[in-house]
């Protein structure tokens, strides 16, 4: 399984015993010692109770439900969704002030032709002050939706989590707008502790410029606030979250000097992390 370089995700299910954990640890250690690298996001282990009786139907059903929940949360949220969490969404909707700006900013950065966007360019593009941009960049970085470099966070690029969040917002806006919410979306909303109540949409839209526990922590209001944020970004900045043209870049280019320094640090750290 570890040698299967073609697999995007490798899932391993085992009984939760000391022996099984020791064997897995030894196998991973031997694999790394051979010069191989295990990408932690692609190898996932799911443990079932030690005393699980596969011949007992009630136990099979229970373990099946447990594994379904574990796989949904681990692979779907932590791998496919880039570790998107309940708190990330809450932190995002707590932003008050100019409605929709933080979503429009994330959209512009994720679809930019340059790997890293500058504060000045973003301010000119969205017709707002550089101060407003810097404030929103801090919020988006706090959610893990952006990676930033430079003094004063002068450069910003979208993360996998940020791109996935934009896609999620697009689906949420589309399906709630049509009145037909799919089972897949409802499942994602449940994992993110979000609920849908039509009356919360209007209330959220009227209070989008405000902040407070009732407005940002109640699951129905989180959904309403997120949908209203998308609507505000559409109306003011023409943001279109249907088929978002994300621009995805590969590994960061550190330059020859930076690569040499990184290799030196890696060789030195091998003494402590073999």
RACORMO-V471519 format. One record per backbone hydrogen bond with DSSP energy under -0.5 kcal/mol. CO is the residue of the C=O (numbers start at 1). NH is the residue of the N-H. Records with the same first field share a line. If there is no record, write none. Layout:
CO = NH, NH
//
This chain:
1 = 4
3 = 5
4 = 7
9 = 11
10 = 44
12 = 46
14 = 48
15 = 17
17 = 21
18 = 22
19 = 23
20 = 24
21 = 25
22 = 26
23 = 27
24 = 28
25 = 29
26 = 30
27 = 31
28 = 32
29 = 33
30 = 34
31 = 36
32 = 35
37 = 39
38 = 40
39 = 42, 43
42 = 10, 44
44 = 12
46 = 14
48 = 16
49 = 52
52 = 54
53 = 56
55 = 57
56 = 60
57 = 61
58 = 62
59 = 63
60 = 64
61 = 65
62 = 66
63 = 67
64 = 68
65 = 69
66 = 70
67 = 71
68 = 72
69 = 73
70 = 74
71 = 75, 76
72 = 77
73 = 78
74 = 78, 79
75 = 79, 80
76 = 81
77 = 83, 84
79 = 82
81 = 84
85 = 89
86 = 90
87 = 91
88 = 92
89 = 93
90 = 94
92 = 95
97 = 99
98 = 101
100 = 104
101 = 105
102 = 106
103 = 107
104 = 108
105 = 109
106 = 110
107 = 111
109 = 112
110 = 247
117 = 156
118 = 122
119 = 123
120 = 124
121 = 125
122 = 126
123 = 127, 128
129 = 133
130 = 134
131 = 135
132 = 136
133 = 137
134 = 138
135 = 139
136 = 140
137 = 141
138 = 142
139 = 143
140 = 144, 145, 146
141 = 144
145 = 159
147 = 157
149 = 155
150 = 153
154 = 119
155 = 149
156 = 117
157 = 147
159 = 163
160 = 164
161 = 165
162 = 166
163 = 167
164 = 168
165 = 169
166 = 170
167 = 171
168 = 172
169 = 173
170 = 174
171 = 175
172 = 176
173 = 177
174 = 178
175 = 179, 180
179 = 181
180 = 182
182 = 186
183 = 187
184 = 188
185 = 189
186 = 190
187 = 191
188 = 192
189 = 194
190 = 193
195 = 197
197 = 200, 201
198 = 201, 202
199 = 203
200 = 204
201 = 205
202 = 206
203 = 207
205 = 208
207 = 210
209 = 97
212 = 216
213 = 217, 218
214 = 218
218 = 221, 222
219 = 195, 223
220 = 224
221 = 225
222 = 226
223 = 227
224 = 228
225 = 229
226 = 230
227 = 231
228 = 232
229 = 233
230 = 234
231 = 235
232 = 236
233 = 237, 239
234 = 238
239 = 241
241 = 243
244 = 246
246 = 248
252 = 254
254 = 258
255 = 259
256 = 260
257 = 261
258 = 262
259 = 263
260 = 264
261 = 265
262 = 266
263 = 267
264 = 268
265 = 269
266 = 270
268 = 271
269 = 272, 273
//
